[in-house]
């Protein structure tokens, strides 16, 4: 979310559009998080996890490719889809982890995004100083490749 205001500025979207964009994106995020189970029911666990992981990367790449006219709808939809990740992942993880160690494992898992942000934040911040568009391409490529090469397979799904 931190890159969207400078991105708007870089591509010529007036800054006053960020507030309404964030409001609509948050509303979509609320509903996508609340109804993420429907995506899992429709696609199945394997494909829902892949979609929830792959979609943000694809949206970041599209943000790199797109111009000013598409920026607001892309930010809204990408933010909304990203909010779907947590319930889908937590459901998947809860199915895989035994009750006796679940709290410990979930605590450890919750530290991973912070570690990722701490490490990748340095590279992303340095790149964002030169171009938010290239930053979106970089992040999109990392996320997309990670989603494709580290996805779950049928043996992971009960």
C-alpha positions in Angstrom: 0.0 0.0 0.0 3.0 2.3 0.6 3.9 2.4 -3.0 0.5 3.5 -4.4 0.7 7.2 -3.5 4.1 7.7 -5.1 3.0 5.6 -8.1 -0.1 7.8 -8.5 2.2 10.8 -8.5 4.7 9.2 -10.9 2.0 8.4 -13.5 0.1 11.6 -13.1 -2.9 10.6 -11.0 -3.9 13.5 -8.7 -3.1 12.7 -5.1 -6.7 13.4 -3.9 -7.8 10.1 -5.7 -5.8 8.0 -3.2 -8.2 8.4 -0.4 -11.3 7.3 -2.3 -9.3 4.6 -4.0 -8.2 3.3 -0.6 -11.7 3.4 0.8 -13.2 1.4 -2.1 -10.2 -1.0 -2.0 -10.7 -1.6 1.7 -14.4 -2.2 1.2 -13.7 -4.7 -1.5 -11.0 -6.2 0.7 -13.5 -6.7 3.5 -15.9 -8.6 1.3 -13.2 -10.6 -0.4 -11.8 -11.7 2.9 -15.3 -12.4 4.3 -16.3 -14.5 1.3 -12.9 -16.1 0.5 -14.3 -19.5 1.4 -16.5 -19.3 -1.7 -13.4 -19.1 -3.9 -12.1 -22.1 -2.1 -15.4 -24.0 -2.5 -15.6 -23.0 -6.2 -11.9 -23.7 -7.2 -10.8 -26.2 -4.6 -8.0 -25.6 -2.1 -5.2 -26.1 -4.5 -6.4 -23.6 -7.1 -7.7 -21.1 -4.5 -4.3 -21.0 -2.9 -2.6 -20.6 -6.3 -5.0 -17.9 -7.3 -4.6 -16.0 -4.0 -0.8 -16.2 -4.4 -0.5 -15.6 -8.1 -3.1 -12.8 -8.6 -1.2 -10.1 -6.7 1.9 -10.7 -8.7 0.0 -10.6 -12.0 -1.7 -7.3 -10.9 1.7 -5.8 -10.0 3.0 -6.6 -13.5 -0.2 -5.2 -15.0 0.4 -2.0 -13.0 3.8 -1.8 -14.5 2.3 -2.1 -18.0 -0.7 0.1 -17.5 -1.1 3.9 -17.6 -3.0 6.4 -15.6 -6.5 5.4 -16.7 -6.2 1.9 -15.3 -4.3 2.7 -12.1 -7.3 3.3 -9.8 -9.3 0.2 -10.8 -6.1 -2.0 -10.7 -5.2 -0.8 -7.2 -8.8 -1.4 -6.0 -9.0 -4.9 -7.4 -5.4 -6.0 -6.5 -5.9 -4.8 -2.9 -9.2 -6.6 -2.7 -7.8 -9.8 -4.0 -4.8 -9.6 -1.6 -7.2 -9.5 1.4 -8.4 -12.9 0.3 -5.1 -14.5 1.0 -5.1 -14.7 4.7 -8.4 -16.6 5.2 -7.5 -19.0 2.4 -4.0 -19.7 3.8 -5.2 -20.0 7.4 -7.8 -22.5 6.4 -5.3 -24.5 4.5 -2.7 -24.3 7.3 -5.3 -25.3 9.9 -6.1 -28.4 7.9 -2.5 -29.4 7.9 -1.3 -28.7 11.4 -2.2 -30.8 14.4 -4.1 -29.2 17.2 -1.4 -29.8 19.8 1.2 -27.6 17.9 -1.1 -25.3 16.0 -0.6 -22.2 18.1 3.2 -22.4 17.9 3.3 -23.1 14.2 0.8 -20.2 13.5 3.0 -17.9 15.6 6.1 -18.9 13.6 4.2 -18.5 10.3 3.0 -15.1 11.2 6.6 -13.9 11.6 7.5 -14.8 8.0 5.8 -11.8 6.3 7.6 -9.4 8.7 10.9 -11.0 7.9 10.2 -10.9 4.2 9.2 -7.2 4.4 12.3 -6.4 6.4 14.6 -8.0 3.8 12.8 -7.1 0.6 11.9 -3.7 1.9 15.5 -2.6 1.3 15.5 -3.7 -2.3 12.0 -2.4 -3.0 12.7 0.9 -1.3 15.9 1.5 -3.3 14.1 0.5 -6.5 11.1 2.7 -5.7 13.3 5.7 -5.4 14.0 5.4 -9.1 10.7 4.1 -10.4 7.5 2.7 -8.8 6.6 1.1 -12.2 9.8 -0.9 -12.2 9.2 -1.7 -8.5 5.8 -3.2 -9.4 7.5 -5.2 -12.2 10.1 -6.5 -9.8 7.6 -7.4 -7.0 5.2 -8.9 -9.6 8.0 -11.1 -11.0 9.1 -12.3 -7.6 5.6 -13.1 -6.5 4.5 -14.7 -9.7 7.6 -16.9 -9.9 7.3 -17.8 -6.3 3.6 -18.7 -6.7 4.3 -20.9 -9.7 7.4 -22.7 -8.4 6.4 -23.1 -4.8 2.7 -24.0 -5.2 1.0 -26.8 -3.4 0.3 -30.0 -5.3 -2.4 -32.7 -5.0 -0.4 -34.6 -2.2 -0.6 -31.5 0.0 -4.4 -31.3 -0.2 -6.4 -33.8 1.8 
